[in-house]
Amino acid sequence: MSRSPSLSPQVQDRLLLRTEPWLSCEDCFELMDGFAEVLARDGQAGRAGVDLAMELHLRGCPGCFEEVESLVALLREDAAASRAAH
């Protein structure tokens, strides 16, 4: 009898993620700019409504997570450059 391969801890975590409230990648991209602006400014997003849906989606979607991280880094660089110019 053959043994089935075990799932990596990362795969197990993704399978067990909470998925409600659910947000698609398309929905995520529509809300991403505002979400990234809040993260860049405050360091964290709120915990209600769409922010919770975004956070849950980003935990399970590496592509969207990477995009938000890039946007936040760009916004912080722009803010730092703006402060340095004044």
N, C-alpha and C positions, 0 to 999 in steps of 0.2 A: 504494500500500500504506500503510495507516495504522500509526502507531507505537503500541505499547502504553504506557500511562503507567508511569513508573518509581515504585517504592515508596519511600516516605520512609525515612530512616534509622531512625526509631522502629519502623516496621512491619518493616523488615528485621531489626532486633534481636530483636523478638518472635518472628519466624519461626525465628530461629536459636537461641533459648533452649534450654538444657538442660531437659528435662521429667521426668527421673527422679531421685529418687523423685517420683512424681506425687501430687498432693493436689488434691481437688476444692474448690470454694468452700464446699460444705457442711462438709467435713472441716475446712477452714481456720477457719470460724466456730466450730466446736466447740473448737478449740485456741487461738483468738485471745486470749482473756483471759490465759491463762498465759504465752503468748508475749510479749504486750504488757507484762506485769508484769516479766518478765526484762529486756526492752529498757529499760523505764523505770528499773529498779534498776541494771542493769549497763552499759547502753549498747550491749550486743550480746548476741545469743543464742549458744548453743553451736553447734558445727559438725557435730553428729552426729544421726542419726535424724530425728525429726520436725522439728527446727529447720532442717535442710537442706531438707526438703520444703517447709516454710513459706517459707523464703527464696526458693526457686525459684518457688513459686506467687506470692508477692508481687511478684517482678520482672515477671511476665507478666500480673498481674491488677490493673488500676488501682483497681477498686472495693474489693477486699480490702486493698490497700496503703493506701488512704485511710482505711479503717476502723481499721487498726492504728495509723496515725499519729495519728489522733484519740484513740484509747485511750491511747497512750503520753503524749500531751500532757496529757490529763486526769489520768492517774496522777501525772505529775510535778508538776502544779499542786496536786493534793491533798497530795502529800508535802511540797512547799514550804510550803503553808498549815499543815500539821501541825507542821513544824519551827518556823515563826514563832510558833505559838501556845504553844510550850513555852518 
